[in-house]
Amino acid sequence: MPAPTSDCGSLCPHNLTLFVAIKRLLFIWLYKDDRSYNLFDITDDWSYIISMQKITKKQIKREDLLNKGVSLLMLQGFHGTGLNEILAAVHIPKGSFYSYFGSKENFAAEIITHYISSYLGQLQSYLALSEGNALGALERYVQETIGELERTDFKGGCLLGNLIGEVGDTSDVCRMALKTALSSYRDAWELGLSRAQIEGKIRTDKSALDLADLWVNTWQGALLRMKVEQSAMPLKQCYDELLGCFFKA
């Protein structure tokens, strides 16, 4: 938001003072018979605007930190990423970082939540637009994920899998965040598979929950092999054998 100017049409301090005075007079007239109403207990509008600007900037900076954190942790891991490197990347002082997150572990936990939310949103949007073809939506999601990993030469892989191996059993804060993220991802798959069962595309002798668990477990293993082999073949095999065969009705 640009700074206030002295133009007549702008919300500069002089105009704002007049605006507040008029507003107060209006309240006096409207509530002249209401003795319970404090006529002058009205937030100063300019202070409110300034405070909202500060909140918005803080939210943007926090979002920048999380986005940069995803990139750094994907490529370098939790232990390989130093706090000073994070701070330099988004140009904030150490005090602001601790004000936002409290610790590096808390930061990593919030990165996990931030990271998985984009994948959940993408999968949920595909299912919302599936028009009676939930299996097709799941297939499209996996195909596009594989394509994106191929385009980036398999760098990074899956942040969840990376951090599970690195801090999954050494940090309770990160472990709980990882557990919640995996459960949320599994639940999204359960929803899609249950819809596909109703549509007659997926077998019903096994619950959608069991199938979703099997998918997440197998997919995570395939992502790890992908990194080692620098190949999409483990992912494609997982896709073909489960969605293309074992899960089919």
N, C-alpha and C positions, 0 to 999 in steps of 0.2 A: 504494500500500500504506500503511495507517495506521501511525502511529508506535507502537512497543511500549508497553504499559501494564503496570501492576503486577498486573492480574488474574491469578488462578492459572492460567487457561487460556490466557493470552497468552504469546507468546514474548518476554518481557522479559529484560533482561540477567541477572537473578538466576536465573530459570528456565533460561535458556540455559546458564549456567555449570554448573548441575546436569546438564543434558542432555548437555553435552560431556563432563563427568566420567564419566557413566554409559556414554556411547558409548566412551570410551577404555578403561574397565574391560572392556567387552565385547570390544574389540579385543585387549586383553591376554590375555583368556581364549581367544579364538579363535586367536590367533597366538602363543601362549606357546612353541611349539616351533619357530617360524620365526624364526631369528636374522637373516635378511636383511630383515625388515620393520621399519621405523622406527615404533615404536608412537606416537610423539608428532609424527610428520610428518602431522598432520591439520589441514586448514583450519579455522580458527575460524569457526563457522557464522554468527555474527552479522556478522562482517566480510564474509563471503561474501554474505550477504543485502544488506547496505548497498551493496557494490560492484555487485551485480546491479541494485539500484534505480538507481544512478547511470548504469549502462550503458543501462538502459531509458529513463531520462529523456533521455539524450543522443541515443538513437535517435529518440525522439519529437520532440525539438527539431530534429533533422536532417531528419526527415520534414516537419515544419512549414515549414522553410526551403525545401525542394524544392517543396512544394505552393504556397507563396506565390510562389516564384520563377517557377513556370509561369504563374501569373495575371499577374504584373507584366510578364514578358517577352512574353506574348501581347498585352497591351494597349499596352505602351510600347516594346517592343524592347530589345535588349541595350544599346545606347548611351543610350537614353532612361531607363534604370533605374539610379539611383545606388545605391552600396553602402549609404549611410546610410539610404536609404529601405527597403532590404531589412532592415537590422538593426532599424529602428524597427518594422517590421511584425510581427516575431516576438519583439521585446524581448530581444535578445541582444547582448553586447558584441562589438566588432570582433575581439578576440582569439579568441573562440569560433568566429566565422565562419572565420577563417584556420586554426584547428585542424581544423575539419571539411573544408574544401575547398582551402585553400592560396592560391587566387586567384579573382578574379571569372570568369576564363575557365574554370577547372576547375569552378566552380559552374555555369556555363552548360552545360558538357559533361554534368555529372551531371543537370541539369534535362532535357536532351534524352533521356537514357536513361530517366529517371523518367517523362517524358511519354509516350514511345512504349510503355513497358511496359503501361500501362493499356489502350491500344488493341489491343496484341497479345493481352493476356489476354482481352479481350472477344471478339475474332475467334476465338481458339482455343476459347473456351467455346461459341460458337455452332456451330463445326465439330464439337466433341465431342458435342453434343446433336442433330446433324443427322439421325441415323437414316436414312442412305442418301440424303440430299438435301443434298449439299454446296453445290450451286448455290443452293438455297433459303437456306442459312445465309449465304452471301456476299451475296445480295440483301437479306436482312433486316438484315445489318450496315450495308450502304450506305444503306438506307432510313432506319434509325434515326439514322445519322450526319447525313444531310441534314435530318431532322426536328429534331435538336438544334441544328444551325446556324441553321435558320429561327427556332427559339424564342429564340435569343440575338441575333437581328437581324444575324447574320453577323459579329459582333465577334470579333476575334482571328484567325479562320480556322484555319490549321494552323501550329503553332509551328515545325515543320520547314521549311516553305516560307518562313516569315517570316525565320528565322535563316539559311537558305541565301542569301537575297538580301542580308542584312545583314553576316554575318561568315563566310560559307561560303568566301571566298577570302582572308580577312585573318587568320584565326586557325586555325592547324594543329590545335590541341586541339579546337576546335569542329567543324572540318571533318571530322575523323576520327570524332567522336561522331555527326555528322549522317550520314556515310557508313554507319556501322554501323547506325544506326537505320533508315535507308531500306532497307538490305539485309535487316534482320530483318523489316521490314514486307513487303518483296517476297517473302521466303521463306515467310511465313505465307500470302500469297496463292497462291504456287506450290503449297503443300500443298493448299489448298482446291480450286484448279483441277484439280490432278492427280486428286483424289478424284472431282471432277465428271466428269472424262474417263473414269475407270473406270466410273462410273455411266451413261455414255452421254449426258450432258447437254451436254458441252463438246467442241468440235472437237478432233481428235487429229492433224491434219496440221501443227499447230504445237505446239511443246513448251509444257508448263505454265510453264516458266521464261520463255520469250519472251512468253507472254500476261501473266504477272505483271508483267514489266518494262513492257509496254505499258500495263497498268492503272495502275501507280504513276506513270509519266510523264504520262499523260493526266489522271489525277486531280489531281496536283499543279498542273498548268496550270489545270484547272477551278477549283481552290480560289483561285488568284490572281485569275482573272476574276470569281469570285463576290464577292471583296472590292471590286473596282473597280465592279462593276455593282450591288452590294448586292442580289443575286438568286440564287436557287437554280437558275436555268435552266442554267448551265454544268455544274453537278453532275448534274442530271437528264439532260441530253443525254449526258454521259459514261456514265452508268448505262444509259440506253436503247440507245445505239449499240454499247457494248461487251458488257455482260452480257446485254442483251436482243436483240442481233443478231449482231455480229461474232464473239463467242466461242461462240455456240450451235452445237451439232452439227447 
